[in-house]
Amino acid sequence: MILKKQLYILLFAISSIVIAQEKKEKWNVNNPHENWLYNSFNLSTDEGTWMNLDVSPDGKTIVFDLLGDIYKMPISGGTATILRSGLAYEVQPRFSPNGKYISFTSDAEGGNNIWVMKADGSEAKSITKEKYRLLNNAVWTPDGKSLVARKHYTSTRSVGAGEMWQYPLSGDAGLRLTSRKNDQQDVNDPSISADGKYLYYAEDMYPGGFFQYNKDPNKQIYVIKQYNFETGEIKQITGGPGGAARPVVSKDGKLLAFVKRVRTKTVLYIHELETGKEYPIYHDLSKDQQEAWAVFGVYPHFTWLPNNKEIIFWSEGKINKINIDSKTVVNIPFEVNQDIKLAQTHHVKRKVFEPSFTSKMIKDVETSADGKTIIFTSLGHIYKKELPNGAPIRITDLTDFEAEPSFSTDGNSVIFVTWNDEELGAIYKVNLDGTNLTKLTSEEGIYRTPRYNNAGTRITYRKESGNGDQGFDYTKKTGIYTAYLDGTGANKITDDGEFPMFSANDERIFYQTGGSFFGGLTKKLKSVNLNGKDEKSHFSSKLANRLVPSKDNNWVAFIHLHKLYVAPFVMNGSEINLDANTTSFNVESLSENAGINLHWSNNDQKVHWTLGEDYFTKAIVNNTTNPFAKTNLSSETTTTLKIGLTTKSDIPEGRIAFTNARLITMHEDKVIENGTIVVYQNKIEKIGSSKEISIPSNVKIYDMKGKTIMPGIVDVHAHVGAFRNGLSTQKHWQFYANLAFGVTTAHDPSVNTAAAFTLEELQKSGQLVGPRMFSTGFILYGAEGDFKAVVNNLEDARFAISRTKAFGAKSVKSYNQPRREQRQQIMQAAREYGVNVVPEGGSNFYANMSMIFDGHTGIEHNIPVAPLYKDVLELWKNSKTGYTPTLIVNYGGMSGEYEWYQKSNVWENETLLKYTPRYVIDSRARHRTMVPEEEYKNGHILTSESVTNLSKLGVKVNLGAHGQLQGLGAHWELWMLQQGGLSNLEALKAATINGAEYIGASDEIGSLEKGKLADLIIMDKNPLDNIKNSNSVIYTMINGRLYDINTMNEIGNYNKERGKFYFENENYNQGFPVNLKTNSFTTPTCSCH
């Protein structure tokens, strides 16, 4: 034992040294971590995707980028010579005016900055040193002494906007030339006249003042503007229908070449700067990016030859030269032969089903006055646990869902809220031993966070407004209330605020404004007297989540960007800014790890919190007489206990047999034309030809002659209403809608952590009917928000992933982290913690390619560039990175969902209407966008064709329906995958086994095989004959339980009637005014998380 202890200490010391060394060593994008493994392949290609190019001033040499490397070759073409290679992604080469140097964009030092090298590729160095406001698309000033580049800005939305900045070659900080008009509409594509007088650039001028999806390129999106270097004057040069972007001024300054959309064509135009005359010269450019987030430019850079008569440009995978007078186009052949190195794809498997599980989504924890007991919410009910080792037990036997318990001061009584889908909510109190259960409220409503006062004579609570899950009845009188202990004498004291609690003397109510996660950027701790008067604002904290005063009001604990802190509660009559960097008094970190459920002991000498199933306690030093003391925390070690709530997973009893059906097994493409499946409990016991399968006795038999059975749909990018920070409903309509359309597994890659893992555990335990639920928890967001993930080093990445894994996540979503090194650090942490990384594609082609190079598990959302050519196809072929294109919200064109709104009366779909509020359907479907078929072909179908090309090469393509219309959207996505050229069976595999493999679950779901979980759907028609027959589901089986989709009543060996949704209740007005944001992703516009 002593030796083991010594070994543990030694290993801990070594690991600490390693971590300390990692902190000191600068991250190397080209060699991210010593533990990374790589594959390589030889790329031999004469075509490329989205290639920027430039020509030397003497007109003899072309320089271009391809797949993140930079090459040069003679103007006549031929085999290209590589100038820059490696994992770093480097693009947009430009010759200096004297031809001796080349500028380019590189992420080699962590994030995209502007670099310069000699024309032979030597002596490369970074000119700019931006860490957050990254740069691209640099052009030289004519004197060769500086560069003008686009600087990227983001705010709460990660799409961002650009400004034009000028940087001297000396590497100084740079000068702003243009100011962004908002944080979402871009400027890009700089070009400088040869005389140095003017800067030309493209700017997004689409009406609305923010980035929008599904913009109409037939109208004006981008315009070209001119900036005068002498006066600072800015004026518009051209625009109009079809827009105008990627200006490139001729060497003599007389002509401007640019791109414009003409219906579905991207056309190369010439604009005469003297006369304003403009005309097209080439009609077959590849599709531009006017509708997308064109962070790296609307079109790849092209250039004039010195004669001012010819332009060299990229299109359709090739390099071409055009004479602007004769319109003659000549191909300039090129060939690249290069060994390409990429990291091995990271992918881990998950265990889908176990007979029992330990709850990790513990909420609403509170500690008793004597420190001997905790109470908490989990699995839909409230529990108590005797510390340290008692087993958690329920306090009541209510069938309603329970939540948000709070102790009385003496610890003998608990107050809490309930929710019933049909009877709505209430407040109850109960003795800790479960006796004397008393309902305190008489009016229905949505009640939240009740608390006793210190004297035990009054309570405070909040009444919440309605939402798309719980409905809107009895939700008018929202705000914070006080009442007597028996619930009478309710008095509203403020309209807004959350988390009310009494002050130490019971004369005031403290509350927090700004919401919780996904609320306002700034939270405030305020108080009012018991009459709602004398409002005081005590603390203001940007990017905080919770501000929690101690019960004696001498301390405040708070959560800031997922980290825990404590500080003295300084009352000086003014509002104090409070965050992790506050220096006016001592703010101390409580833990190196994240936490939730932050609360105080009754004597305020201990602060408690949880993370997953772990409960933590930290002692406080009594410094209340000196709020400016240098330390607040005791030197005692933080204590940690396991809460240890274990429960059984849902397993139905009995056997069910489906006979004489066509079985599309998804196992080795096997289809059994007359087959039988026997299900025992929740697994497939037998499967095969009906002639060969013997059916045991005491089996419920369904003759499925003429029907088709296949595995349930696996939606790997499903937003299923897990964003609301509120009470769980007993029936989640989004779950029912998905099951009714045959979706039996939902992986949600952007959620409220607590909401999502609560749903997952309720479903696993059998308390919620729904598909299997998996999620990433909070996205690891790279822009502003109180939920964002700050990643400045590997330790930060470990922190972000460990906090998510603590709640049960097997995947995380890296979301538009701006720097390459941040994304690589997340990948390294994910490798260490054994979770998959499914990053946001973000409509950023270059970032997407770097994700493949870095071994990401997959890419979420479509690559915005289409078609894809051999360079990209070969790269992806040699990777195992998956692809979830979500064509339903296609980047860079019309979102695919609009085709189905246009071509069908969605508001008449009876199945959809049964399980989705009508206002959701009507608001999306009745006022339809009508466009010609060619717009869809130039949008999501063009993307789908690239998806098909990748699939044919072995890339695993998955179905992701993005929650646009729950359930039905999955079928639309399936049909759109098939539109690009996949066979019906290939598309069905994307909807089943591919998705199961992607989320690491294919050992248990995704195909019909003996021993696998019984998740399957039964259809009236055969989708192998017509892919749209997928939407003929009549029965759905999830985990061995069978549901009739006409009612969603459980049948089979059970006869369980479904209860009513709020929108089915008598006299409920389906036209009730509603803020659709409460439905998270089921909104009229794509949030594209």
HUFENQUI-V722350 format. One record per residue. N is the residue number from 0. D_CENTER is the distance of its C-alpha to the mean C-alpha in whole Angstrom. Layout:
n & d_center
N & D_CENTER
N & D_CENTER
//
This chain:
n & d_center
0 & 46
1 & 47
2 & 46
3 & 43
4 & 42
5 & 44
6 & 41
7 & 38
8 & 39
9 & 40
10 & 36
11 & 35
12 & 37
13 & 36
14 & 32
15 & 32
16 & 34
17 & 32
18 & 29
19 & 31
20 & 32
21 & 28
22 & 28
23 & 31
24 & 30
25 & 28
26 & 25
27 & 26
28 & 24
29 & 27
30 & 27
31 & 24
32 & 26
33 & 29
34 & 27
35 & 25
36 & 27
37 & 27
38 & 28
39 & 30
40 & 32
41 & 34
42 & 33
43 & 35
44 & 35
45 & 36
46 & 33
47 & 30
48 & 26
49 & 26
50 & 29
51 & 30
52 & 34
53 & 36
54 & 40
55 & 43
56 & 45
57 & 48
58 & 46
59 & 47
60 & 43
61 & 40
62 & 37
63 & 33
64 & 30
65 & 29
66 & 26
67 & 25
68 & 29
69 & 32
70 & 35
71 & 38
72 & 41
73 & 44
74 & 44
75 & 46
76 & 43
77 & 43
78 & 42
79 & 39
80 & 39
81 & 36
82 & 36
83 & 33
84 & 31
85 & 29
86 & 25
87 & 25
88 & 23
89 & 26
90 & 27
91 & 29
92 & 32
93 & 35
94 & 39
95 & 40
96 & 43
97 & 46
98 & 44
99 & 44
100 & 40
101 & 37
102 & 34
103 & 30
104 & 27
105 & 26
106 & 23
107 & 26
108 & 26
109 & 22
110 & 21
111 & 22
112 & 26
113 & 29
114 & 31
115 & 35
116 & 37
117 & 41
118 & 41
119 & 42
120 & 38
121 & 40
122 & 39
123 & 36
124 & 35
125 & 32
126 & 33
127 & 30
128 & 28
129 & 25
130 & 23
131 & 20
132 & 21
133 & 21
134 & 24
135 & 25
136 & 27
137 & 30
138 & 34
139 & 37
140 & 40
141 & 43
142 & 45
143 & 42
144 & 42
145 & 38
146 & 35
147 & 33
148 & 29
149 & 26
150 & 24
151 & 20
152 & 20
153 & 16
154 & 16
155 & 14
156 & 12
157 & 11
158 & 13
159 & 16
160 & 20
161 & 23
162 & 26
163 & 29
164 & 31
165 & 34
166 & 34
167 & 38
168 & 38
169 & 39
170 & 36
171 & 36
172 & 33
173 & 33
174 & 34
175 & 32
176 & 34
177 & 31
178 & 29
179 & 26
180 & 27
181 & 23
182 & 20
183 & 18
184 & 21
185 & 22
186 & 25
187 & 26
188 & 28
189 & 31
190 & 35
191 & 38
192 & 42
193 & 44
194 & 46
195 & 43
196 & 44
197 & 41
198 & 37
199 & 35
200 & 31
201 & 29
202 & 27
203 & 25
204 & 27
205 & 26
206 & 27
207 & 24
208 & 24
209 & 20
210 & 18
211 & 18
212 & 17
213 & 20
214 & 22
215 & 26
216 & 27
217 & 30
218 & 30
219 & 30
220 & 27
221 & 28
222 & 31
223 & 33
224 & 34
225 & 37
226 & 37
227 & 41
228 & 41
229 & 44
230 & 44
231 & 40
232 & 40
233 & 38
234 & 38
235 & 37
236 & 38
237 & 37
238 & 34
239 & 35
240 & 34
241 & 32
242 & 31
243 & 32
244 & 30
245 & 30
246 & 34
247 & 36
248 & 40
249 & 43
250 & 45
251 & 48
252 & 45
253 & 46
254 & 44
255 & 40
256 & 38
257 & 35
258 & 32
259 & 32
260 & 31
261 & 34
262 & 32
263 & 30
264 & 32
265 & 31
266 & 35
267 & 36
268 & 38
269 & 41
270 & 42
271 & 45
272 & 45
273 & 48
274 & 48
275 & 45
276 & 46
277 & 43
278 & 43
279 & 41
280 & 42
281 & 39
282 & 37
283 & 35
284 & 33
285 & 29
286 & 27
287 & 26
288 & 22
289 & 23
290 & 21
291 & 18
292 & 16
293 & 19
294 & 19
295 & 21
296 & 24
297 & 24
298 & 27
299 & 28
300 & 31
301 & 34
302 & 38
303 & 41
304 & 44
305 & 47
306 & 49
307 & 47
308 & 47
309 & 45
310 & 41
311 & 39
312 & 36
313 & 33
314 & 32
315 & 32
316 & 31
317 & 35
318 & 36
319 & 39
320 & 42
321 & 43
322 & 46
323 & 45
324 & 49
325 & 50
326 & 46
327 & 47
328 & 44
329 & 44
330 & 42
331 & 42
332 & 41
333 & 39
334 & 38
335 & 36
336 & 37
337 & 35
338 & 34
339 & 30
340 & 28
341 & 25
342 & 23
343 & 23
344 & 20
345 & 19
346 & 19
347 & 19
348 & 21
349 & 20
350 & 23
351 & 22
352 & 25
353 & 28
354 & 31
355 & 29
356 & 27
357 & 26
358 & 24
359 & 22
360 & 20
361 & 23
362 & 23
363 & 26
364 & 28
365 & 31
366 & 34
367 & 38
368 & 40
369 & 42
370 & 39
371 & 40
372 & 37
373 & 34
374 & 32
375 & 29
376 & 27
377 & 25
378 & 25
379 & 26
380 & 29
381 & 31
382 & 32
383 & 35
384 & 35
385 & 38
386 & 38
387 & 38
388 & 38
389 & 38
390 & 36
391 & 34
392 & 36
393 & 35
394 & 37
395 & 37
396 & 38
397 & 36
398 & 34
399 & 32
400 & 29
401 & 29
402 & 27
403 & 28
404 & 31
405 & 33
406 & 37
407 & 40
408 & 42
409 & 44
410 & 41
411 & 43
412 & 41
413 & 37
414 & 36
415 & 33
416 & 31
417 & 31
418 & 29
419 & 31
420 & 29
421 & 33
422 & 34
423 & 32
424 & 31
425 & 34
426 & 35
427 & 37
428 & 39
429 & 40
430 & 42
431 & 41
432 & 43
433 & 42
434 & 45
435 & 45
436 & 42
437 & 42
438 & 40
439 & 40
440 & 39
441 & 41
442 & 38
443 & 35
444 & 32
445 & 29
446 & 30
447 & 28
448 & 29
449 & 33
450 & 35
451 & 38
452 & 40
453 & 42
454 & 46
455 & 44
456 & 45
457 & 43
458 & 39
459 & 36
460 & 33
461 & 30
462 & 30
463 & 27
464 & 26
465 & 25
466 & 22
467 & 21
468 & 21
469 & 24
470 & 26
471 & 28
472 & 32
473 & 33
474 & 31
475 & 33
476 & 34
477 & 31
478 & 31
479 & 33
480 & 36
481 & 39
482 & 41
483 & 44
484 & 44
485 & 44
486 & 42
487 & 45
488 & 45
489 & 41
490 & 41
491 & 38
492 & 38
493 & 35
494 & 32
495 & 29
496 & 28
497 & 26
498 & 27
499 & 31
500 & 34
501 & 37
502 & 39
503 & 41
504 & 44
505 & 43
506 & 43
507 & 40
508 & 36
509 & 34
510 & 30
511 & 27
512 & 26
513 & 22
514 & 20
515 & 18
516 & 15
517 & 13
518 & 17
519 & 19
520 & 18
521 & 22
522 & 23
523 & 27
524 & 29
525 & 32
526 & 35
527 & 38
528 & 41
529 & 42
530 & 43
531 & 40
532 & 41
533 & 42
534 & 38
535 & 37
536 & 34
537 & 34
538 & 31
539 & 28
540 & 25
541 & 22
542 & 19
543 & 20
544 & 19
545 & 23
546 & 26
547 & 29
548 & 32
549 & 35
550 & 37
551 & 40
552 & 38
553 & 39
554 & 35
555 & 32
556 & 29
557 & 25
558 & 22
559 & 20
560 & 17
561 & 17
562 & 21
563 & 24
564 & 27
565 & 30
566 & 33
567 & 36
568 & 36
569 & 38
570 & 40
571 & 41
572 & 41
573 & 38
574 & 34
575 & 33
576 & 30
577 & 28
578 & 26
579 & 26
580 & 28
581 & 31
582 & 34
583 & 36
584 & 37
585 & 35
586 & 32
587 & 31
588 & 28
589 & 29
590 & 27
591 & 25
592 & 22
593 & 20
594 & 21
595 & 21
596 & 24
597 & 26
598 & 29
599 & 33
600 & 36
601 & 39
602 & 41
603 & 38
604 & 39
605 & 36
606 & 32
607 & 30
608 & 26
609 & 24
610 & 22
611 & 21
612 & 25
613 & 26
614 & 28
615 & 29
616 & 32
617 & 33
618 & 37
619 & 38
620 & 41
621 & 43
622 & 43
623 & 43
624 & 46
625 & 44
626 & 41
627 & 41
628 & 42
629 & 40
630 & 39
631 & 37
632 & 36
633 & 39
634 & 39
635 & 39
636 & 36
637 & 33
638 & 34
639 & 31
640 & 32
641 & 30
642 & 30
643 & 30
644 & 30
645 & 30
646 & 30
647 & 31
648 & 28
649 & 29
650 & 32
651 & 34
652 & 38
653 & 40
654 & 40
655 & 39
656 & 40
657 & 39
658 & 42
659 & 43
660 & 39
661 & 38
662 & 35
663 & 32
664 & 31
665 & 29
666 & 31
667 & 32
668 & 32
669 & 35
670 & 36
671 & 39
672 & 41
673 & 42
674 & 40
675 & 40
676 & 38
677 & 39
678 & 36
679 & 37
680 & 35
681 & 31
682 & 32
683 & 34
684 & 37
685 & 39
686 & 38
687 & 40
688 & 43
689 & 45
690 & 48
691 & 47
692 & 45
693 & 47
694 & 46
695 & 47
696 & 48
697 & 47
698 & 44
699 & 42
700 & 43
701 & 41
702 & 43
703 & 40
704 & 43
705 & 41
706 & 38
707 & 35
708 & 32
709 & 29
710 & 27
711 & 24
712 & 21
713 & 18
714 & 15
715 & 12
716 & 9
717 & 11
718 & 10
719 & 13
720 & 13
721 & 12
722 & 11
723 & 15
724 & 17
725 & 20
726 & 22
727 & 22
728 & 24
729 & 26
730 & 25
731 & 21
732 & 22
733 & 18
734 & 20
735 & 23
736 & 22
737 & 20
738 & 23
739 & 25
740 & 24
741 & 24
742 & 20
743 & 21
744 & 18
745 & 14
746 & 11
747 & 8
748 & 5
749 & 4
750 & 7
751 & 10
752 & 12
753 & 15
754 & 15
755 & 13
756 & 15
757 & 18
758 & 18
759 & 18
760 & 21
761 & 23
762 & 22
763 & 23
764 & 26
765 & 27
766 & 27
767 & 24
768 & 25
769 & 22
770 & 20
771 & 19
772 & 16
773 & 13
774 & 10
775 & 8
776 & 9
777 & 8
778 & 5
779 & 8
780 & 8
781 & 11
782 & 12
783 & 14
784 & 13
785 & 15
786 & 12
787 & 11
788 & 12
789 & 15
790 & 16
791 & 20
792 & 21
793 & 21
794 & 22
795 & 19
796 & 16
797 & 18
798 & 18
799 & 14
800 & 14
801 & 17
802 & 16
803 & 13
804 & 16
805 & 19
806 & 17
807 & 17
808 & 14
809 & 15
810 & 11
811 & 9
812 & 6
813 & 7
814 & 6
815 & 9
816 & 11
817 & 14
818 & 17
819 & 18
820 & 19
821 & 16
822 & 14
823 & 17
824 & 18
825 & 15
826 & 16
827 & 19
828 & 18
829 & 16
830 & 20
831 & 21
832 & 20
833 & 19
834 & 16
835 & 14
836 & 11
837 & 9
838 & 8
839 & 6
840 & 10
841 & 10
842 & 13
843 & 15
844 & 17
845 & 19
846 & 16
847 & 15
848 & 18
849 & 18
850 & 15
851 & 18
852 & 21
853 & 19
854 & 18
855 & 15
856 & 14
857 & 13
858 & 11
859 & 9
860 & 10
861 & 14
862 & 16
863 & 17
864 & 21
865 & 23
866 & 25
867 & 25
868 & 28
869 & 29
870 & 28
871 & 24
872 & 25
873 & 27
874 & 25
875 & 22
876 & 25
877 & 26
878 & 23
879 & 21
880 & 18
881 & 16
882 & 15
883 & 13
884 & 14
885 & 13
886 & 16
887 & 16
888 & 14
889 & 16
890 & 15
891 & 18
892 & 20
893 & 21
894 & 18
895 & 20
896 & 20
897 & 22
898 & 25
899 & 25
900 & 25
901 & 28
902 & 30
903 & 30
904 & 30
905 & 27
906 & 29
907 & 31
908 & 29
909 & 31
910 & 28
911 & 26
912 & 28
913 & 29
914 & 25
915 & 23
916 & 25
917 & 27
918 & 25
919 & 22
920 & 24
921 & 26
922 & 24
923 & 22
924 & 25
925 & 28
926 & 28
927 & 27
928 & 27
929 & 30
930 & 29
931 & 32
932 & 31
933 & 31
934 & 28
935 & 26
936 & 27
937 & 26
938 & 23
939 & 21
940 & 24
941 & 24
942 & 21
943 & 22
944 & 25
945 & 23
946 & 21
947 & 25
948 & 26
949 & 24
950 & 24
951 & 28
952 & 28
953 & 26
954 & 22
955 & 20
956 & 19
957 & 16
958 & 16
959 & 13
960 & 14
961 & 10
962 & 13
963 & 15
964 & 18
965 & 18
966 & 20
967 & 21
968 & 18
969 & 18
970 & 22
971 & 21
972 & 19
973 & 21
974 & 24
975 & 22
976 & 22
977 & 25
978 & 26
979 & 26
980 & 28
981 & 27
982 & 30
983 & 29
984 & 29
985 & 27
986 & 24
987 & 25
988 & 24
989 & 21
990 & 20
991 & 22
992 & 23
993 & 20
994 & 17
995 & 19
996 & 20
997 & 16
998 & 15
999 & 19
1000 & 20
1001 & 23
1002 & 26
1003 & 26
1004 & 24
1005 & 24
1006 & 27
1007 & 31
1008 & 32
1009 & 35
1010 & 33
1011 & 30
1012 & 28
1013 & 29
1014 & 26
1015 & 28
1016 & 28
1017 & 32
1018 & 32
1019 & 35
1020 & 35
1021 & 34
1022 & 31
1023 & 33
1024 & 35
1025 & 33
1026 & 29
1027 & 29
1028 & 31
1029 & 28
1030 & 28
1031 & 31
1032 & 30
1033 & 32
1034 & 31
1035 & 28
1036 & 29
1037 & 26
1038 & 27
1039 & 31
1040 & 31
1041 & 32
1042 & 31
1043 & 33
1044 & 30
1045 & 33
1046 & 33
1047 & 30
1048 & 33
1049 & 33
1050 & 36
1051 & 37
1052 & 39
1053 & 38
1054 & 38
1055 & 36
1056 & 35
1057 & 32
1058 & 32
1059 & 31
1060 & 28
1061 & 29
1062 & 29
1063 & 32
1064 & 34
1065 & 37
1066 & 38
1067 & 34
1068 & 33
1069 & 30
1070 & 31
1071 & 30
1072 & 28
1073 & 25
1074 & 22
1075 & 19
1076 & 16
1077 & 17
1078 & 16
1079 & 12
1080 & 11
1081 & 15
1082 & 16
1083 & 18
1084 & 16
1085 & 12
1086 & 9
1087 & 8
1088 & 4
//
